[in-house]
Amino acid sequence: MEQTAHLALSFLEDGVTIVYNEDNVCIDSPNYEQRFTSCAAVMGLLVPVRGKHYWEVEVSDHTEYRIGVASHNIPRDSYIGSNITSWCMRHTVSPSRSKFEFLHNGITPDLRITVTPKQIGILLDYDKGKLSFFNVTIAQHLFTFSHPFQQLVHPCFALERPGSLKICHGIPIPEFTRLP
């Protein structure tokens, strides 16, 4: 993960919390070719096995983020969800409201989320070609991308402003994720 992390991102000692701090950019870090340069993002380990994979991300109301998946060949100078090799849920905050988008190739459907998630579940089903997002707290389905994932993908996490994301993996797939 560290080799793809933007220089403004760091990891807490727990190994699962990503922090964005624009005042604490680590300029002494090695210069990896795989590192994101525009978007403060990091790629998780490749999801190498077909079938279903599930993980959750803890977020706060004021954190601006993008979470989803990307192919290994995502351009490192692009934003997650802005190209054909990545899919994400994006949260931004304005003085009057929170805005949620589900992006692939820069396109988002028109939908509203009325209950701001504090914990987001992500279910990747390679066999059905689906990537689904859930509000875990209220067991609510938010959105599903349908795409025949020809290439294996990596979980991706990005912060657009100072804040943190906590990743929870290795947990059972909840019953509420079973979609018709």
PyMOL commands that set and color helices and strands:
alter all, ss='L'
color gray80, all
select helices_A, chain A and resi 22-24+175-177
alter helices_A, ss='H'
color red, helices_A
select strands_A, chain A and resi 9-11+17-20+41-43+52-58+65-71+86-93+98-104+119-125+130-135+140-146+153-159+163-169
alter strands_A, ss='S'
color yellow, strands_A
deselect
rebuild
show_as cartoon
